[in-house]
Amino acid sequence: MTQPETPTNALSPPVIKVTRRDLPVSCPPRGQQTAGLHPRVYIPLEQIGDEINCPYCGTRYRLVE
């Protein structure tokens, strides 16, 4: 049995849904000002349903299609 997702609240990191067209995915996302955030890291999403947290900020990325 799978665990239900943790309810989203103000303290939860956001979940960013991405598609295969968005790959490769990096955090902070392309086009976002990176000054003062954290180093750019690539998120290794491979299969639909994969969900990976950024090791710096905790933002969750989910491959949806």
Predicted model as a PDB file, atoms N, CA, C, CB and O in Angstrom, pLDDT in the B-factor column:
MODEL        1                                                                  
ATOM      1  N   MET A   1       0.851  -1.180   0.000  1.00 28.00           N  
ATOM      2  CA  MET A   1       0.000   0.000   0.000  1.00 28.00           C  
ATOM      3  C   MET A   1       0.891   1.235   0.000  1.00 28.00           C  
ATOM      4  CB  MET A   1      -0.965   0.002   1.225  1.00 28.00           C  
ATOM      5  O   MET A   1       1.874   1.299   0.739  1.00 28.00           O  
ATOM      6  N   THR A   2       0.550   2.201  -0.819  1.00 32.00           N  
ATOM      7  CA  THR A   2       1.358   3.418  -0.897  1.00 32.00           C  
ATOM      8  C   THR A   2       0.907   4.422   0.145  1.00 32.00           C  
ATOM      9  CB  THR A   2       1.276   4.036  -2.296  1.00 32.00           C  
ATOM     10  O   THR A   2      -0.257   4.453   0.545  1.00 32.00           O  
ATOM     11  N   GLN A   3       1.842   5.232   0.571  1.00 33.00           N  
ATOM     12  CA  GLN A   3       1.541   6.283   1.541  1.00 33.00           C  
ATOM     13  C   GLN A   3       0.890   7.457   0.821  1.00 33.00           C  
ATOM     14  CB  GLN A   3       2.825   6.739   2.290  1.00 33.00           C  
ATOM     15  O   GLN A   3       1.316   7.808  -0.280  1.00 33.00           O  
ATOM     16  N   PRO A   4      -0.130   8.072   1.414  1.00 33.00           N  
ATOM     17  CA  PRO A   4      -0.715   9.265   0.800  1.00 33.00           C  
ATOM     18  C   PRO A   4       0.286  10.409   0.835  1.00 33.00           C  
ATOM     19  CB  PRO A   4      -2.020   9.669   1.518  1.00 33.00           C  
ATOM     20  O   PRO A   4       1.162  10.455   1.698  1.00 33.00           O  
ATOM     21  N   GLU A   5       0.147  11.339  -0.116  1.00 45.00           N  
ATOM     22  CA  GLU A   5       1.029  12.506  -0.127  1.00 45.00           C  
ATOM     23  C   GLU A   5       0.789  13.356   1.105  1.00 45.00           C  
ATOM     24  CB  GLU A   5       0.816  13.341  -1.400  1.00 45.00           C  
ATOM     25  O   GLU A   5      -0.328  13.447   1.614  1.00 45.00           O  
ATOM     26  N   THR A   6       1.855  13.971   1.571  1.00 50.00           N  
ATOM     27  CA  THR A   6       1.749  14.882   2.694  1.00 50.00           C  
ATOM     28  C   THR A   6       0.914  16.081   2.257  1.00 50.00           C  
ATOM     29  CB  THR A   6       3.158  15.324   3.200  1.00 50.00           C  
ATOM     30  O   THR A   6       1.139  16.612   1.169  1.00 50.00           O  
ATOM     31  N   PRO A   7      -0.035  16.519   3.067  1.00 44.00           N  
ATOM     32  CA  PRO A   7      -0.829  17.681   2.685  1.00 44.00           C  
ATOM     33  C   PRO A   7       0.055  18.898   2.444  1.00 44.00           C  
ATOM     34  CB  PRO A   7      -1.865  17.991   3.761  1.00 44.00           C  
ATOM     35  O   PRO A   7       1.029  19.133   3.160  1.00 44.00           O  
ATOM     36  N   THR A   8      -0.304  19.659   1.427  1.00 54.00           N  
ATOM     37  CA  THR A   8       0.452  20.861   1.115  1.00 54.00           C  
ATOM     38  C   THR A   8       0.063  21.963   2.089  1.00 54.00           C  
ATOM     39  CB  THR A   8       0.209  21.308  -0.347  1.00 54.00           C  
ATOM     40  O   THR A   8      -1.121  22.214   2.316  1.00 54.00           O  
ATOM     41  N   ASN A   9       1.066  22.617   2.663  1.00 61.00           N  
ATOM     42  CA  ASN A   9       0.816  23.763   3.515  1.00 61.00           C  
ATOM     43  C   ASN A   9       1.888  24.799   3.232  1.00 61.00           C  
ATOM     44  CB  ASN A   9       0.798  23.363   5.020  1.00 61.00           C  
ATOM     45  O   ASN A   9       2.720  24.603   2.346  1.00 61.00           O  
ATOM     46  N   ALA A  10       1.880  25.877   3.957  1.00 64.00           N  
ATOM     47  CA  ALA A  10       2.807  26.976   3.701  1.00 64.00           C  
ATOM     48  C   ALA A  10       4.259  26.572   3.897  1.00 64.00           C  
ATOM     49  CB  ALA A  10       2.484  28.141   4.597  1.00 64.00           C  
ATOM     50  O   ALA A  10       5.148  27.207   3.330  1.00 64.00           O  
ATOM     51  N   LEU A  11       4.526  25.528   4.688  1.00 72.00           N  
ATOM     52  CA  LEU A  11       5.896  25.113   4.948  1.00 72.00           C  
ATOM     53  C   LEU A  11       6.390  24.023   4.001  1.00 72.00           C  
ATOM     54  CB  LEU A  11       6.014  24.636   6.357  1.00 72.00           C  
ATOM     55  O   LEU A  11       7.585  23.728   3.977  1.00 72.00           O  
ATOM     56  N   SER A  12       5.496  23.422   3.224  1.00 76.00           N  
ATOM     57  CA  SER A  12       5.882  22.355   2.306  1.00 76.00           C  
ATOM     58  C   SER A  12       6.545  22.949   1.073  1.00 76.00           C  
ATOM     59  CB  SER A  12       4.659  21.504   1.906  1.00 76.00           C  
ATOM     60  O   SER A  12       6.126  23.993   0.572  1.00 76.00           O  
ATOM     61  N   PRO A  13       7.600  22.264   0.579  1.00 77.00           N  
ATOM     62  CA  PRO A  13       8.184  22.748  -0.671  1.00 77.00           C  
ATOM     63  C   PRO A  13       7.200  22.527  -1.811  1.00 77.00           C  
ATOM     64  CB  PRO A  13       9.530  22.037  -0.967  1.00 77.00           C  
ATOM     65  O   PRO A  13       6.399  21.593  -1.764  1.00 77.00           O  
ATOM     66  N   PRO A  14       7.251  23.368  -2.827  1.00 80.00           N  
ATOM     67  CA  PRO A  14       6.323  23.201  -3.949  1.00 80.00           C  
ATOM     68  C   PRO A  14       6.652  21.947  -4.760  1.00 80.00           C  
ATOM     69  CB  PRO A  14       6.359  24.437  -4.857  1.00 80.00           C  
ATOM     70  O   PRO A  14       7.788  21.473  -4.740  1.00 80.00           O  
ATOM     71  N   VAL A  15       5.660  21.414  -5.470  1.00 90.00           N  
ATOM     72  CA  VAL A  15       5.862  20.303  -6.397  1.00 90.00           C  
ATOM     73  C   VAL A  15       5.728  20.885  -7.800  1.00 90.00           C  
ATOM     74  CB  VAL A  15       4.826  19.121  -6.147  1.00 90.00           C  
ATOM     75  O   VAL A  15       4.708  21.482  -8.143  1.00 90.00           O  
ATOM     76  N   ILE A  16       6.772  20.702  -8.606  1.00 92.00           N  
ATOM     77  CA  ILE A  16       6.747  21.195  -9.980  1.00 92.00           C  
ATOM     78  C   ILE A  16       6.575  19.992 -10.889  1.00 92.00           C  
ATOM     79  CB  ILE A  16       8.050  22.001 -10.335  1.00 92.00           C  
ATOM     80  O   ILE A  16       7.424  19.101 -10.923  1.00 92.00           O  
ATOM     81  N   LYS A  17       5.468  19.970 -11.629  1.00 94.00           N  
ATOM     82  CA  LYS A  17       5.189  18.874 -12.549  1.00 94.00           C  
ATOM     83  C   LYS A  17       5.865  19.192 -13.879  1.00 94.00           C  
ATOM     84  CB  LYS A  17       3.645  18.657 -12.733  1.00 94.00           C  
ATOM     85  O   LYS A  17       5.705  20.282 -14.430  1.00 94.00           O  
ATOM     86  N   VAL A  18       6.621  18.223 -14.382  1.00 94.00           N  
ATOM     87  CA  VAL A  18       7.327  18.408 -15.644  1.00 94.00           C  
ATOM     88  C   VAL A  18       6.983  17.272 -16.594  1.00 94.00           C  
ATOM     89  CB  VAL A  18       8.852  18.484 -15.417  1.00 94.00           C  
ATOM     90  O   VAL A  18       6.574  16.191 -16.169  1.00 94.00           O  
ATOM     91  N   THR A  19       7.153  17.529 -17.881  1.00 95.00           N  
ATOM     92  CA  THR A  19       6.940  16.514 -18.907  1.00 95.00           C  
ATOM     93  C   THR A  19       8.281  16.189 -19.553  1.00 95.00           C  
ATOM     94  CB  THR A  19       5.906  16.995 -19.974  1.00 95.00           C  
ATOM     95  O   THR A  19       9.283  16.853 -19.286  1.00 95.00           O  
ATOM     96  N   ARG A  20       8.296  15.179 -20.392  1.00 95.00           N  
ATOM     97  CA  ARG A  20       9.537  14.790 -21.075  1.00 95.00           C  
ATOM     98  C   ARG A  20      10.094  15.936 -21.922  1.00 95.00           C  
ATOM     99  CB  ARG A  20       9.292  13.559 -21.959  1.00 95.00           C  
ATOM    100  O   ARG A  20      11.306  16.036 -22.115  1.00 95.00           O  
ATOM    101  N   ARG A  21       9.208  16.798 -22.426  1.00 94.00           N  
ATOM    102  CA  ARG A  21       9.671  17.954 -23.216  1.00 94.00           C  
ATOM    103  C   ARG A  21      10.462  18.934 -22.366  1.00 94.00           C  
ATOM    104  CB  ARG A  21       8.484  18.675 -23.856  1.00 94.00           C  
ATOM    105  O   ARG A  21      11.248  19.714 -22.906  1.00 94.00           O  
ATOM    106  N   ASP A  22      10.276  18.916 -21.054  1.00 92.00           N  
ATOM    107  CA  ASP A  22      10.982  19.823 -20.147  1.00 92.00           C  
ATOM    108  C   ASP A  22      12.373  19.314 -19.766  1.00 92.00           C  
ATOM    109  CB  ASP A  22      10.161  20.036 -18.893  1.00 92.00           C  
ATOM    110  O   ASP A  22      13.168  20.052 -19.185  1.00 92.00           O  
ATOM    111  N   LEU A  23      12.664  18.058 -20.093  1.00 94.00           N  
ATOM    112  CA  LEU A  23      13.947  17.465 -19.688  1.00 94.00           C  
ATOM    113  C   LEU A  23      15.094  18.034 -20.515  1.00 94.00           C  
ATOM    114  CB  LEU A  23      13.905  15.931 -19.834  1.00 94.00           C  
ATOM    115  O   LEU A  23      14.879  18.337 -21.688  1.00 94.00           O  
ATOM    116  N   PRO A  24      16.275  18.194 -19.983  1.00 94.00           N  
ATOM    117  CA  PRO A  24      16.642  17.961 -18.598  1.00 94.00           C  
ATOM    118  C   PRO A  24      16.140  19.074 -17.691  1.00 94.00           C  
ATOM    119  CB  PRO A  24      18.142  17.828 -18.472  1.00 94.00           C  
ATOM    120  O   PRO A  24      16.037  20.226 -18.112  1.00 94.00           O  
ATOM    121  N   VAL A  25      15.830  18.733 -16.460  1.00 93.00           N  
ATOM    122  CA  VAL A  25      15.295  19.678 -15.481  1.00 93.00           C  
ATOM    123  C   VAL A  25      16.415  20.101 -14.543  1.00 93.00           C  
ATOM    124  CB  VAL A  25      14.111  19.055 -14.685  1.00 93.00           C  
ATOM    125  O   VAL A  25      17.199  19.274 -14.078  1.00 93.00           O  
ATOM    126  N   SER A  26      16.477  21.391 -14.274  1.00 93.00           N  
ATOM    127  CA  SER A  26      17.462  21.885 -13.312  1.00 93.00           C  
ATOM    128  C   SER A  26      16.758  22.733 -12.262  1.00 93.00           C  
ATOM    129  CB  SER A  26      18.575  22.705 -14.024  1.00 93.00           C  
ATOM    130  O   SER A  26      15.671  23.265 -12.489  1.00 93.00           O  
ATOM    131  N   CYS A  27      17.395  22.842 -11.127  1.00 92.00           N  
ATOM    132  CA  CYS A  27      16.894  23.689 -10.052  1.00 92.00           C  
ATOM    133  C   CYS A  27      18.029  24.609  -9.635  1.00 92.00           C  
ATOM    134  CB  CYS A  27      16.367  22.841  -8.837  1.00 92.00           C  
ATOM    135  O   CYS A  27      19.133  24.130  -9.378  1.00 92.00           O  
ATOM    136  N   PRO A  28      17.797  25.895  -9.561  1.00 89.00           N  
ATOM    137  CA  PRO A  28      16.610  26.634  -9.944  1.00 89.00           C  
ATOM    138  C   PRO A  28      16.297  26.442 -11.430  1.00 89.00           C  
ATOM    139  CB  PRO A  28      16.788  28.116  -9.626  1.00 89.00           C  
ATOM    140  O   PRO A  28      17.204  26.223 -12.234  1.00 89.00           O  
ATOM    141  N   PRO A  29      15.000  26.526 -11.798  1.00 80.00           N  
ATOM    142  CA  PRO A  29      14.602  26.315 -13.190  1.00 80.00           C  
ATOM    143  C   PRO A  29      15.261  27.310 -14.139  1.00 80.00           C  
ATOM    144  CB  PRO A  29      13.096  26.414 -13.318  1.00 80.00           C  
ATOM    145  O   PRO A  29      15.601  28.432 -13.764  1.00 80.00           O  
ATOM    146  N   ARG A  30      15.430  26.858 -15.387  1.00 74.00           N  
ATOM    147  CA  ARG A  30      15.969  27.735 -16.423  1.00 74.00           C  
ATOM    148  C   ARG A  30      15.154  29.011 -16.497  1.00 74.00           C  
ATOM    149  CB  ARG A  30      15.983  27.029 -17.788  1.00 74.00           C  
ATOM    150  O   ARG A  30      13.929  28.989 -16.384  1.00 74.00           O  
ATOM    151  N   GLY A  31      15.848  30.120 -16.687  1.00 74.00           N  
ATOM    152  CA  GLY A  31      15.164  31.401 -16.833  1.00 74.00           C  
ATOM    153  C   GLY A  31      14.912  32.125 -15.531  1.00 74.00           C  
ATOM    154  O   GLY A  31      14.568  33.307 -15.544  1.00 74.00           O  
ATOM    155  N   GLN A  32      15.072  31.448 -14.405  1.00 75.00           N  
ATOM    156  CA  GLN A  32      14.867  32.090 -13.108  1.00 75.00           C  
ATOM    157  C   GLN A  32      16.177  32.721 -12.658  1.00 75.00           C  
ATOM    158  CB  GLN A  32      14.350  31.070 -12.049  1.00 75.00           C  
ATOM    159  O   GLN A  32      17.251  32.159 -12.871  1.00 75.00           O  
ATOM    160  N   GLN A  33      16.083  33.877 -12.042  1.00 73.00           N  
ATOM    161  CA  GLN A  33      17.283  34.515 -11.499  1.00 73.00           C  
ATOM    162  C   GLN A  33      17.884  33.586 -10.456  1.00 73.00           C  
ATOM    163  CB  GLN A  33      16.958  35.918 -10.882  1.00 73.00           C  
ATOM    164  O   GLN A  33      17.189  33.149  -9.538  1.00 73.00           O  
ATOM    165  N   THR A  34      19.173  33.281 -10.591  1.00 67.00           N  
ATOM    166  CA  THR A  34      19.797  32.340  -9.667  1.00 67.00           C  
ATOM    167  C   THR A  34      20.645  33.012  -8.603  1.00 67.00           C  
ATOM    168  CB  THR A  34      20.637  31.372 -10.426  1.00 67.00           C  
ATOM    169  O   THR A  34      21.093  32.359  -7.660  1.00 67.00           O  
ATOM    170  N   ALA A  35      20.869  34.312  -8.746  1.00 63.00           N  
ATOM    171  CA  ALA A  35      21.718  35.003  -7.772  1.00 63.00           C  
ATOM    172  C   ALA A  35      21.137  34.863  -6.377  1.00 63.00           C  
ATOM    173  CB  ALA A  35      21.874  36.491  -8.138  1.00 63.00           C  
ATOM    174  O   ALA A  35      19.979  35.212  -6.147  1.00 63.00           O  
ATOM    175  N   GLY A  36      21.921  34.361  -5.459  1.00 70.00           N  
ATOM    176  CA  GLY A  36      21.494  34.260  -4.069  1.00 70.00           C  
ATOM    177  C   GLY A  36      20.639  33.051  -3.748  1.00 70.00           C  
ATOM    178  O   GLY A  36      20.252  32.874  -2.593  1.00 70.00           O  
ATOM    179  N   LEU A  37      20.329  32.212  -4.726  1.00 81.00           N  
ATOM    180  CA  LEU A  37      19.500  31.042  -4.424  1.00 81.00           C  
ATOM    181  C   LEU A  37      20.389  29.873  -4.018  1.00 81.00           C  
ATOM    182  CB  LEU A  37      18.619  30.657  -5.642  1.00 81.00           C  
ATOM    183  O   LEU A  37      20.657  29.692  -2.831  1.00 81.00           O  
ATOM    184  N   HIS A  38      20.840  29.097  -4.956  1.00 90.00           N  
ATOM    185  CA  HIS A  38      21.778  28.001  -4.702  1.00 90.00           C  
ATOM    186  C   HIS A  38      22.383  27.589  -6.033  1.00 90.00           C  
ATOM    187  CB  HIS A  38      21.072  26.785  -4.000  1.00 90.00           C  
ATOM    188  O   HIS A  38      21.897  28.011  -7.082  1.00 90.00           O  
ATOM    189  N   PRO A  39      23.438  26.770  -6.017  1.00 91.00           N  
ATOM    190  CA  PRO A  39      24.035  26.334  -7.279  1.00 91.00           C  
ATOM    191  C   PRO A  39      23.024  25.555  -8.114  1.00 91.00           C  
ATOM    192  CB  PRO A  39      25.282  25.474  -7.017  1.00 91.00           C  
ATOM    193  O   PRO A  39      22.146  24.885  -7.571  1.00 91.00           O  
ATOM    194  N   ARG A  40      23.153  25.646  -9.426  1.00 90.00           N  
ATOM    195  CA  ARG A  40      22.256  24.898 -10.314  1.00 90.00           C  
ATOM    196  C   ARG A  40      22.598  23.412 -10.219  1.00 90.00           C  
ATOM    197  CB  ARG A  40      22.372  25.405 -11.796  1.00 90.00           C  
ATOM    198  O   ARG A  40      23.759  23.019 -10.335  1.00 90.00           O  
ATOM    199  N   VAL A  41      21.571  22.599 -10.008  1.00 94.00           N  
ATOM    200  CA  VAL A  41      21.717  21.151  -9.996  1.00 94.00           C  
ATOM    201  C   VAL A  41      20.711  20.555 -10.969  1.00 94.00           C  
ATOM    202  CB  VAL A  41      21.519  20.574  -8.563  1.00 94.00           C  
ATOM    203  O   VAL A  41      19.621  21.097 -11.153  1.00 94.00           O  
ATOM    204  N   TYR A  42      21.073  19.450 -11.586  1.00 95.00           N  
ATOM    205  CA  TYR A  42      20.166  18.778 -12.512  1.00 95.00           C  
ATOM    206  C   TYR A  42      19.446  17.659 -11.777  1.00 95.00           C  
ATOM    207  CB  TYR A  42      20.933  18.225 -13.746  1.00 95.00           C  
ATOM    208  O   TYR A  42      20.049  16.911 -11.007  1.00 95.00           O  
ATOM    209  N   ILE A  43      18.146  17.557 -12.028  1.00 96.00           N  
ATOM    210  CA  ILE A  43      17.267  16.612 -11.344  1.00 96.00           C  
ATOM    211  C   ILE A  43      17.082  15.400 -12.265  1.00 96.00           C  
ATOM    212  CB  ILE A  43      15.878  17.276 -10.976  1.00 96.00           C  
ATOM    213  O   ILE A  43      16.527  15.540 -13.355  1.00 96.00           O  
ATOM    214  N   PRO A  44      17.535  14.216 -11.844  1.00 96.00           N  
ATOM    215  CA  PRO A  44      17.522  13.045 -12.727  1.00 96.00           C  
ATOM    216  C   PRO A  44      16.174  12.325 -12.793  1.00 96.00           C  
ATOM    217  CB  PRO A  44      18.569  12.077 -12.278  1.00 96.00           C  
ATOM    218  O   PRO A  44      16.015  11.242 -12.230  1.00 96.00           O  
ATOM    219  N   LEU A  45      15.219  12.925 -13.476  1.00 96.00           N  
ATOM    220  CA  LEU A  45      13.915  12.282 -13.672  1.00 96.00           C  
ATOM    221  C   LEU A  45      14.002  11.403 -14.918  1.00 96.00           C  
ATOM    222  CB  LEU A  45      12.762  13.348 -13.811  1.00 96.00           C  
ATOM    223  O   LEU A  45      14.434  11.862 -15.975  1.00 96.00           O  
ATOM    224  N   GLU A  46      13.593  10.144 -14.795  1.00 93.00           N  
ATOM    225  CA  GLU A  46      13.711   9.224 -15.922  1.00 93.00           C  
ATOM    226  C   GLU A  46      12.399   8.561 -16.311  1.00 93.00           C  
ATOM    227  CB  GLU A  46      14.714   8.172 -15.603  1.00 93.00           C  
ATOM    228  O   GLU A  46      12.111   8.404 -17.498  1.00 93.00           O  
ATOM    229  N   GLN A  47      11.602   8.172 -15.321  1.00 95.00           N  
ATOM    230  CA  GLN A  47      10.370   7.446 -15.604  1.00 95.00           C  
ATOM    231  C   GLN A  47       9.169   8.240 -15.115  1.00 95.00           C  
ATOM    232  CB  GLN A  47      10.395   6.056 -14.950  1.00 95.00           C  
ATOM    233  O   GLN A  47       9.250   8.971 -14.128  1.00 95.00           O  
ATOM    234  N   ILE A  48       8.051   8.084 -15.822  1.00 95.00           N  
ATOM    235  CA  ILE A  48       6.819   8.756 -15.405  1.00 95.00           C  
ATOM    236  C   ILE A  48       6.516   8.343 -13.968  1.00 95.00           C  
ATOM    237  CB  ILE A  48       5.620   8.403 -16.361  1.00 95.00           C  
ATOM    238  O   ILE A  48       6.550   7.161 -13.624  1.00 95.00           O  
ATOM    239  N   GLY A  49       6.221   9.335 -13.143  1.00 94.00           N  
ATOM    240  CA  GLY A  49       5.931   9.091 -11.737  1.00 94.00           C  
ATOM    241  C   GLY A  49       7.124   9.354 -10.835  1.00 94.00           C  
ATOM    242  O   GLY A  49       6.971   9.472  -9.619  1.00 94.00           O  
ATOM    243  N   ASP A  50       8.332   9.448 -11.433  1.00 95.00           N  
ATOM    244  CA  ASP A  50       9.505   9.775 -10.606  1.00 95.00           C  
ATOM    245  C   ASP A  50       9.289  11.116  -9.930  1.00 95.00           C  
ATOM    246  CB  ASP A  50      10.806   9.802 -11.461  1.00 95.00           C  
ATOM    247  O   ASP A  50       8.772  12.053 -10.538  1.00 95.00           O  
ATOM    248  N   GLU A  51       9.681  11.202  -8.683  1.00 95.00           N  
ATOM    249  CA  GLU A  51       9.597  12.454  -7.929  1.00 95.00           C  
ATOM    250  C   GLU A  51      10.877  12.597  -7.121  1.00 95.00           C  
ATOM    251  CB  GLU A  51       8.330  12.486  -6.996  1.00 95.00           C  
ATOM    252  O   GLU A  51      11.219  11.731  -6.315  1.00 95.00           O  
ATOM    253  N   ILE A  52      11.576  13.697  -7.347  1.00 96.00           N  
ATOM    254  CA  ILE A  52      12.874  13.908  -6.719  1.00 96.00           C  
ATOM    255  C   ILE A  52      12.924  15.306  -6.134  1.00 96.00           C  
ATOM    256  CB  ILE A  52      14.023  13.697  -7.730  1.00 96.00           C  
ATOM    257  O   ILE A  52      12.461  16.267  -6.748  1.00 96.00           O  
ATOM    258  N   ASN A  53      13.494  15.411  -4.933  1.00 95.00           N  
ATOM    259  CA  ASN A  53      13.657  16.700  -4.260  1.00 95.00           C  
ATOM    260  C   ASN A  53      15.005  17.307  -4.606  1.00 95.00           C  
ATOM    261  CB  ASN A  53      13.519  16.543  -2.736  1.00 95.00           C  
ATOM    262  O   ASN A  53      16.003  16.599  -4.734  1.00 95.00           O  
ATOM    263  N   CYS A  54      15.025  18.622  -4.754  1.00 94.00           N  
ATOM    264  CA  CYS A  54      16.283  19.342  -4.903  1.00 94.00           C  
ATOM    265  C   CYS A  54      17.032  19.222  -3.578  1.00 94.00           C  
ATOM    266  CB  CYS A  54      16.047  20.853  -5.303  1.00 94.00           C  
ATOM    267  O   CYS A  54      16.446  19.458  -2.521  1.00 94.00           O  
ATOM    268  N   PRO A  55      18.324  18.858  -3.612  1.00 95.00           N  
ATOM    269  CA  PRO A  55      19.060  18.694  -2.362  1.00 95.00           C  
ATOM    270  C   PRO A  55      19.330  20.007  -1.631  1.00 95.00           C  
ATOM    271  CB  PRO A  55      20.357  18.009  -2.637  1.00 95.00           C  
ATOM    272  O   PRO A  55      19.684  19.990  -0.452  1.00 95.00           O  
ATOM    273  N   TYR A  56      19.169  21.147  -2.313  1.00 93.00           N  
ATOM    274  CA  TYR A  56      19.432  22.439  -1.678  1.00 93.00           C  
ATOM    275  C   TYR A  56      18.169  23.071  -1.088  1.00 93.00           C  
ATOM    276  CB  TYR A  56      20.056  23.390  -2.684  1.00 93.00           C  
ATOM    277  O   TYR A  56      18.151  23.461   0.079  1.00 93.00           O  
ATOM    278  N   CYS A  57      17.110  23.169  -1.904  1.00 89.00           N  
ATOM    279  CA  CYS A  57      15.934  23.919  -1.441  1.00 89.00           C  
ATOM    280  C   CYS A  57      14.723  23.045  -1.131  1.00 89.00           C  
ATOM    281  CB  CYS A  57      15.550  24.931  -2.473  1.00 89.00           C  
ATOM    282  O   CYS A  57      13.750  23.527  -0.551  1.00 89.00           O  
ATOM    283  N   GLY A  58      14.769  21.760  -1.509  1.00 91.00           N  
ATOM    284  CA  GLY A  58      13.662  20.864  -1.203  1.00 91.00           C  
ATOM    285  C   GLY A  58      12.522  20.894  -2.193  1.00 91.00           C  
ATOM    286  O   GLY A  58      11.560  20.142  -2.038  1.00 91.00           O  
ATOM    287  N   THR A  59      12.598  21.746  -3.219  1.00 91.00           N  
ATOM    288  CA  THR A  59      11.546  21.754  -4.235  1.00 91.00           C  
ATOM    289  C   THR A  59      11.443  20.367  -4.838  1.00 91.00           C  
ATOM    290  CB  THR A  59      11.828  22.817  -5.337  1.00 91.00           C  
ATOM    291  O   THR A  59      12.453  19.747  -5.170  1.00 91.00           O  
ATOM    292  N   ARG A  60      10.203  19.877  -4.981  1.00 94.00           N  
ATOM    293  CA  ARG A  60       9.984  18.539  -5.528  1.00 94.00           C  
ATOM    294  C   ARG A  60       9.639  18.662  -7.000  1.00 94.00           C  
ATOM    295  CB  ARG A  60       8.859  17.790  -4.758  1.00 94.00           C  
ATOM    296  O   ARG A  60       8.861  19.526  -7.402  1.00 94.00           O  
ATOM    297  N   TYR A  61      10.231  17.784  -7.795  1.00 95.00           N  
ATOM    298  CA  TYR A  61       9.964  17.727  -9.237  1.00 95.00           C  
ATOM    299  C   TYR A  61       9.376  16.370  -9.533  1.00 95.00           C  
ATOM    300  CB  TYR A  61      11.261  17.980 -10.087  1.00 95.00           C  
ATOM    301  O   TYR A  61       9.902  15.347  -9.095  1.00 95.00           O  
ATOM    302  N   ARG A  62       8.259  16.356 -10.295  1.00 96.00           N  
ATOM    303  CA  ARG A  62       7.564  15.104 -10.621  1.00 96.00           C  
ATOM    304  C   ARG A  62       7.407  15.009 -12.142  1.00 96.00           C  
ATOM    305  CB  ARG A  62       6.162  15.030  -9.907  1.00 96.00           C  
ATOM    306  O   ARG A  62       6.916  15.940 -12.780  1.00 96.00           O  
ATOM    307  N   LEU A  63       7.824  13.885 -12.713  1.00 96.00           N  
ATOM    308  CA  LEU A  63       7.647  13.635 -14.148  1.00 96.00           C  
ATOM    309  C   LEU A  63       6.264  13.067 -14.353  1.00 96.00           C  
ATOM    310  CB  LEU A  63       8.740  12.665 -14.709  1.00 96.00           C  
ATOM    311  O   LEU A  63       5.951  11.989 -13.849  1.00 96.00           O  
ATOM    312  N   VAL A  64       5.427  13.789 -15.093  1.00 95.00           N  
ATOM    313  CA  VAL A  64       4.028  13.395 -15.225  1.00 95.00           C  
ATOM    314  C   VAL A  64       3.674  12.757 -16.570  1.00 95.00           C  
ATOM    315  CB  VAL A  64       3.166  14.586 -15.012  1.00 95.00           C  
ATOM    316  O   VAL A  64       2.680  12.034 -16.646  1.00 95.00           O  
ATOM    317  N   GLU A  65       4.436  12.991 -17.619  1.00 84.00           N  
ATOM    318  CA  GLU A  65       4.172  12.343 -18.917  1.00 84.00           C  
ATOM    319  C   GLU A  65       5.355  12.383 -19.801  1.00 84.00           C  
ATOM    320  CB  GLU A  65       3.018  12.986 -19.617  1.00 84.00           C  
ATOM    321  O   GLU A  65       5.303  11.884 -20.926  1.00 84.00           O  
TER     322      GLU A  65                                                      
ENDMDL                                                                          
END                                                                             
